[in-house]
Amino acid sequence: MAEHKHGSMDIRAQEKTFVGFIRMVTWGAGISIAILIFMALVNG
């Protein structure tokens, strides 16, 4: 087996994916909250 040094792996792809996931979740939550507020105002 090859020797492994802790912290030597290139994780740029994983970091980019994680940032995209967090951005998607943030937008999704914001849109959901906006829809709920809109529904509450329309049914008011």
HUQUISUL-V880090 format. One line per field, one symbol per residue. ss: DSSP state (2 for helix, 1 for strand, 0 for the rest). phi: phi as a letter, one per 30 degrees, with the letter a starting at -180 (. if undefined). burial: b if it has 9 or more other C-alpha atoms within 8 Angstrom, else e. A space follows every 50 residues. Layout:
ss->???
phi->???
burial->???
//
This chain:
ss->00000000000222222222222222222222222222222220
phi->.ddccdicddcdddddddddddddddddddddddddddddddde
burial->eeeeeeeeeeeeeeeeeeeeeeeeeeeeeeeeeeeeeeeeeeee
//
